[in-house]
Amino acid sequence: MKRRVLSLVAPLALIGLIAIVFTACGSEPGTANRSDRPATMRIGYQTIPNAELVAKELHWQEQTLGVPIEWRQFENGRDLNTAIAAGGIDLGLSGSGGVAAGLSQGLPYDVIAIHDVIGDSEALVARKPIRSVSDLRGKRVAAPFASTTHYSLLQALQVNGVPVGEVTVLDLNPSDLLAAWTRGDIDAAYVWQPTLQRLIEQGGERLVSSRDLAARGAPTFDLLVASRSFTSRYPDLVVAYLRNLTRAVQLFRQDEPAALRALSASLGVAPEQVAPQAKGLAWLTAEEQLDARYFGPPGHPGALGGALQQTAAFLVAQGVIRAAPDRAAFEQAVNAIFLARAAAR
């Protein structure tokens, strides 16, 4: 908006200007500034039973942000990275493995929120008679490369003393992975919900979950990343988006059946099937994400940047990516400013 010299503004125009200011200040919490909006907002999502899927199903973002939203579904963070690199996505969900790889490759985005902390919703499952990770020697194991499950699979092998060279690790997206399992082409897979539940229903047995590996020092997350060009132009939209995610977290905590119905409609499965999938993730409000265990408040980096650097260093050691920057670079990309505004700090 151009600056105005008040002494030159006619009295009636000044009264109108004051009315506009008071109207803007009285807008509903979470509503984006309508004076500066893009023609559309492009969101990359995955079918993960978390707060974003609840808000999407209930159309909260469209109602609150007041802009058309183009929802683009992705199966993994690697494909999302490709879309952001091409300038085709403004905000998107990616697992921490994909984010660690993307930041290591210099993609122009920041991490602005945690969609969820991954627990039992991602796991390594295997066919009988495989009973342990050690039994995977000589077997065919699938996971989407550069994803959280790929990272967790490699960690599980290392923790159990199984050289990755003694396992045939296949790069398969969840839909292809499920088809390969059904055909009997693979012996085990590390994947997330809802594909995980379908493998279990077809005889798969859990060997280890991401909750187990987090306890061993290898936590994983589903993260919200945002193009820096978008956040610099439309910060109010970003804050409003985050407030709706917190609203969905609160719905899940205060009226779980309503949240499960929304997830059920989105995923096309019964609420009782969705419940264990959703509860296998830790849902956090904007305020909770500012804890030192995660983002930390603006200017005081929390543990998330270090976790991403640790993930990237592990992926380098495994030959998944070529190189990774130092911790400071990851901490700089973990941007808590929008969360702080969403939490009204």
C-alpha positions as CSV (number, residue, x, y, z in Angstrom):
1,M,0.0,0.0,0.0
2,K,1.4,3.5,-0.9
3,R,2.1,5.8,2.0
4,R,-0.4,8.7,2.4
5,V,0.4,12.2,3.8
6,L,-2.5,12.6,6.3
7,S,-2.4,16.4,6.1
8,L,-3.4,16.2,2.5
9,V,-6.2,13.8,2.9
10,A,-9.7,15.2,2.8
11,P,-11.7,14.8,6.0
12,L,-14.2,12.4,4.5
13,A,-11.4,10.3,3.0
14,L,-9.7,10.2,6.4
15,I,-12.8,9.0,8.1
16,G,-13.1,6.3,5.5
17,L,-9.5,5.3,6.0
18,I,-10.1,5.0,9.8
19,A,-13.2,2.8,9.2
20,I,-11.2,0.5,7.0
21,V,-8.5,0.1,9.6
22,F,-11.0,-0.7,12.3
23,T,-12.8,-3.2,10.1
24,A,-9.5,-5.0,9.4
25,C,-8.7,-5.1,13.1
26,G,-12.0,-6.6,13.8
27,S,-11.7,-9.4,11.4
28,E,-12.1,-13.0,12.7
29,P,-9.0,-14.6,14.2
30,G,-7.2,-16.7,11.6
31,T,-8.7,-14.9,8.6
32,A,-6.0,-13.9,6.1
33,N,-5.6,-10.3,4.9
34,R,-7.8,-10.0,1.9
35,S,-5.9,-7.1,0.4
36,D,-3.0,-9.3,-0.8
37,R,-4.0,-12.7,-2.0
38,P,-2.8,-15.0,-4.8
39,A,-5.1,-16.1,-7.5
40,T,-4.8,-19.7,-6.1
41,M,-2.9,-21.4,-3.4
42,R,-1.2,-24.7,-4.3
43,I,-1.0,-27.3,-1.5
44,G,0.8,-30.6,-1.8
45,Y,-0.7,-33.2,0.6
46,Q,-0.5,-36.9,1.3
47,T,-3.3,-39.2,2.5
48,I,-2.0,-39.3,6.1
49,P,-4.6,-39.3,8.9
50,N,-3.5,-36.1,10.5
51,A,-4.8,-32.5,11.2
52,E,-4.2,-31.3,7.6
53,L,-6.5,-34.0,6.2
54,V,-9.2,-33.1,8.8
55,A,-9.0,-29.4,7.8
56,K,-9.0,-30.3,4.1
57,E,-12.1,-32.5,4.4
58,L,-14.0,-29.9,6.4
59,H,-13.0,-27.2,3.9
60,W,-11.7,-24.9,6.6
61,Q,-8.8,-23.6,4.6
62,E,-11.0,-22.4,1.7
63,Q,-13.6,-20.9,4.1
64,T,-11.0,-19.1,6.2
65,L,-8.3,-18.1,3.7
66,G,-10.8,-16.9,1.1
67,V,-8.7,-18.1,-1.9
68,P,-9.2,-21.0,-4.2
69,I,-6.9,-23.9,-3.2
70,E,-5.5,-26.4,-5.6
71,W,-4.9,-29.6,-3.7
72,R,-2.3,-31.9,-5.2
73,Q,-1.8,-35.3,-3.8
74,F,1.7,-36.8,-3.6
75,E,2.9,-40.3,-2.5
76,N,6.2,-39.2,-1.1
77,G,8.4,-36.3,-0.2
78,R,10.8,-36.9,-3.1
79,D,8.0,-36.1,-5.6
80,L,7.0,-33.1,-3.6
81,N,10.6,-31.9,-3.7
82,T,10.5,-32.2,-7.5
83,A,7.3,-30.2,-7.6
84,I,8.7,-27.4,-5.4
85,A,11.9,-27.2,-7.4
86,A,9.8,-26.7,-10.5
87,G,7.8,-23.9,-8.8
88,G,4.5,-25.9,-8.9
89,I,3.7,-26.0,-5.1
90,D,3.5,-23.3,-2.5
91,L,3.1,-25.4,0.7
92,G,3.5,-29.2,1.0
93,L,3.8,-32.1,3.4
94,S,7.0,-34.2,3.3
95,G,8.5,-36.6,5.8
96,S,11.7,-35.5,7.6
97,G,13.7,-37.8,5.3
98,G,12.5,-36.0,2.2
99,V,13.0,-32.6,3.9
100,A,16.6,-33.4,5.0
101,A,17.3,-34.4,1.4
102,G,15.6,-31.4,-0.1
103,L,17.4,-28.9,2.1
104,S,20.7,-30.7,1.4
105,Q,20.1,-30.1,-2.3
106,G,19.4,-26.4,-1.8
107,L,15.7,-26.4,-2.4
108,P,14.2,-22.9,-1.7
109,Y,11.9,-23.7,1.1
110,D,11.6,-23.5,4.9
111,V,10.1,-25.9,7.4
112,I,7.2,-24.0,9.0
113,A,5.3,-26.6,11.0
114,I,5.2,-30.2,12.1
115,H,2.1,-32.0,10.8
116,D,2.8,-34.9,13.2
117,V,5.5,-36.8,15.1
118,I,5.6,-40.3,13.6
119,G,5.1,-43.2,16.0
120,D,3.4,-46.5,15.3
121,S,1.8,-45.2,12.1
122,E,4.9,-46.2,10.2
123,A,6.4,-49.7,10.6
124,L,8.4,-52.4,9.1
125,V,6.2,-55.5,8.3
126,A,7.2,-58.8,7.0
127,R,5.8,-62.1,5.8
128,K,6.0,-65.3,7.8
129,P,8.3,-67.0,8.7
130,I,10.4,-63.7,9.0
131,R,10.3,-62.9,12.7
132,S,13.0,-60.3,13.2
133,V,15.0,-57.7,11.4
134,S,18.0,-60.1,11.4
135,D,15.9,-62.5,9.3
136,L,15.9,-59.9,6.4
137,R,19.3,-61.0,5.1
138,G,18.8,-62.1,1.5
139,K,15.3,-60.8,1.4
140,R,13.5,-58.2,-0.8
141,V,12.4,-55.2,1.2
142,A,10.5,-52.2,-0.2
143,A,10.3,-48.5,0.9
144,P,9.8,-45.2,-1.0
145,F,13.4,-43.8,-1.3
146,A,14.3,-40.5,0.4
147,S,11.2,-40.9,2.7
148,T,10.9,-41.2,6.4
149,T,10.3,-45.0,6.0
150,H,13.4,-45.4,3.9
151,Y,15.5,-43.6,6.6
152,S,13.8,-45.7,9.3
153,L,14.5,-48.9,7.3
154,L,18.1,-48.1,7.0
155,Q,18.3,-47.2,10.7
156,A,16.5,-50.5,11.6
157,L,19.1,-52.5,9.6
158,Q,22.0,-50.7,11.2
159,V,20.7,-51.0,14.8
160,N,20.2,-54.8,14.3
161,G,23.6,-55.3,12.7
162,V,22.4,-56.1,9.2
163,P,24.6,-54.7,6.4
164,V,22.3,-52.9,3.8
165,G,24.3,-54.8,1.1
166,E,22.8,-58.1,2.4
167,V,19.3,-56.9,1.7
168,T,17.7,-56.1,-1.6
169,V,16.1,-52.7,-0.9
170,L,13.5,-51.7,-3.6
171,D,12.3,-48.1,-4.2
172,L,8.5,-48.4,-4.4
173,N,5.7,-45.8,-3.8
174,P,3.0,-47.0,-1.4
175,S,0.5,-47.9,-4.2
176,D,3.2,-49.9,-6.1
177,L,4.5,-51.4,-2.8
178,L,1.0,-52.7,-2.0
179,A,0.6,-54.2,-5.4
180,A,4.1,-55.9,-5.1
181,W,3.1,-57.3,-1.7
182,T,-0.1,-58.7,-3.1
183,R,1.7,-60.4,-5.9
184,G,4.3,-61.8,-3.5
185,D,7.2,-59.9,-5.1
186,I,8.5,-58.6,-1.8
187,D,9.2,-60.1,1.6
188,A,8.9,-57.0,3.7
189,A,8.2,-53.3,3.5
190,Y,8.6,-50.2,5.6
191,V,5.6,-47.9,5.0
192,W,3.0,-45.6,6.5
193,Q,-0.7,-45.6,7.0
194,P,-3.1,-46.4,5.5
195,T,-1.0,-48.8,3.3
196,L,0.6,-50.2,6.4
197,Q,-2.8,-51.5,7.7
198,R,-3.5,-53.1,4.3
199,L,-0.2,-55.1,4.5
200,I,-1.1,-56.2,8.0
201,E,-4.6,-57.3,6.8
202,Q,-2.8,-59.4,4.2
203,G,-0.7,-61.3,6.7
204,G,2.1,-58.9,7.4
205,E,3.6,-58.8,10.9
206,R,5.3,-55.8,12.5
207,L,9.0,-56.1,13.2
208,V,9.7,-52.6,14.4
209,S,7.9,-49.2,14.3
210,S,9.1,-45.6,14.0
211,R,8.2,-45.1,17.7
212,D,10.7,-47.9,18.5
213,L,13.4,-46.2,16.4
214,A,12.6,-42.8,17.9
215,A,13.4,-44.2,21.3
216,R,16.8,-45.3,19.9
217,G,17.6,-41.8,18.8
218,A,16.1,-41.7,15.3
219,P,12.9,-39.6,15.4
220,T,10.9,-38.9,12.3
221,F,8.3,-36.3,11.4
222,D,5.8,-35.3,8.8
223,L,6.6,-31.7,8.1
224,L,5.0,-28.7,6.4
225,V,7.4,-26.9,4.1
226,A,6.7,-23.7,2.3
227,S,8.3,-21.9,-0.7
228,R,10.2,-18.9,0.5
229,S,8.8,-16.8,-2.3
230,F,5.3,-17.6,-1.2
231,T,5.8,-17.0,2.5
232,S,7.5,-13.6,1.8
233,R,4.6,-12.4,-0.3
234,Y,1.7,-13.9,1.7
235,P,2.6,-14.3,5.4
236,D,-0.9,-13.8,6.6
237,L,-2.2,-16.7,4.5
238,V,0.5,-18.9,6.0
239,V,-0.5,-18.0,9.5
240,A,-4.2,-18.5,8.8
241,Y,-3.3,-21.9,7.4
242,L,-1.4,-22.9,10.5
243,R,-4.2,-21.7,12.8
244,N,-6.6,-24.1,11.0
245,L,-4.2,-27.0,11.6
246,T,-4.3,-26.2,15.3
247,R,-8.1,-26.0,15.1
248,A,-8.1,-29.5,13.7
249,V,-5.8,-30.8,16.5
250,Q,-8.1,-29.3,19.0
251,L,-11.1,-31.0,17.3
252,F,-9.3,-34.4,17.5
253,R,-8.7,-33.9,21.2
254,Q,-12.1,-32.5,22.1
255,D,-14.4,-34.3,19.7
256,E,-12.6,-37.3,18.5
257,P,-15.6,-38.9,16.7
258,A,-16.1,-35.8,14.6
259,A,-12.4,-35.7,13.6
260,L,-12.5,-39.4,12.8
261,R,-15.6,-39.0,10.6
262,A,-13.7,-36.4,8.6
263,L,-10.7,-38.7,8.2
264,S,-13.0,-41.6,7.4
265,A,-14.7,-39.6,4.6
266,S,-11.3,-38.5,3.2
267,L,-9.7,-42.0,3.3
268,G,-12.8,-44.0,2.4
269,V,-12.6,-46.3,5.3
270,A,-14.7,-46.8,8.5
271,P,-14.0,-44.5,11.5
272,E,-13.0,-47.5,13.6
273,Q,-10.3,-48.4,11.1
274,V,-9.0,-44.8,11.0
275,A,-8.8,-44.4,14.8
276,P,-5.6,-46.5,15.4
277,Q,-4.0,-44.9,12.3
278,A,-4.6,-41.4,13.6
279,K,-3.5,-42.3,17.1
280,G,-0.3,-43.7,15.8
281,L,0.8,-40.1,15.2
282,A,1.4,-37.3,17.7
283,W,-0.7,-34.2,16.7
284,L,0.7,-30.9,18.0
285,T,-0.8,-27.4,18.3
286,A,1.2,-24.4,17.1
287,E,2.0,-23.5,20.7
288,E,3.3,-27.0,21.4
289,Q,5.6,-27.0,18.4
290,L,7.4,-24.0,19.8
291,D,8.8,-26.2,22.6
292,A,12.6,-26.7,22.6
293,R,12.1,-30.4,21.6
294,Y,10.8,-29.2,18.2
295,F,11.1,-25.7,16.7
296,G,11.9,-23.6,19.8
297,P,10.7,-20.0,19.8
298,P,11.9,-17.6,17.1
299,G,15.6,-16.9,17.6
300,H,16.2,-19.9,19.9
301,P,16.5,-23.0,17.7
302,G,15.0,-26.2,19.1
303,A,16.0,-29.8,18.4
304,L,14.3,-30.1,15.0
305,G,17.1,-28.6,13.0
306,G,19.6,-31.0,14.7
307,A,17.3,-34.0,14.0
308,L,17.2,-33.0,10.3
309,Q,20.9,-32.6,10.1
310,Q,21.4,-36.0,11.7
311,T,19.0,-37.5,9.2
312,A,20.9,-35.9,6.3
313,A,24.2,-37.1,7.6
314,F,22.9,-40.6,7.8
315,L,21.5,-40.4,4.3
316,V,25.0,-39.3,3.1
317,A,26.6,-42.2,4.9
318,Q,24.2,-44.5,3.2
319,G,24.8,-43.1,-0.2
320,V,21.3,-41.8,-0.6
321,I,22.4,-38.1,-1.1
322,R,25.8,-36.8,-1.9
323,A,26.4,-34.2,0.8
324,A,24.7,-32.3,3.6
325,P,25.3,-28.8,5.1
326,D,26.0,-28.2,8.8
327,R,23.5,-28.0,11.6
328,A,23.4,-24.2,11.4
329,A,22.0,-24.4,7.8
330,F,19.2,-26.7,8.9
331,E,18.4,-24.5,11.9
332,Q,18.1,-21.5,9.7
333,A,15.6,-23.4,7.5
334,V,13.5,-24.3,10.5
335,N,11.4,-21.1,10.6
336,A,9.3,-20.7,13.8
337,I,8.1,-17.2,12.9
338,F,4.7,-18.3,11.4
339,L,4.0,-20.7,14.2
340,A,4.7,-18.0,16.8
341,R,2.1,-15.8,15.1
342,A,-0.3,-18.6,14.8
343,A,0.0,-19.3,18.5
344,A,-0.5,-15.5,19.1
345,R,2.9,-15.1,20.7
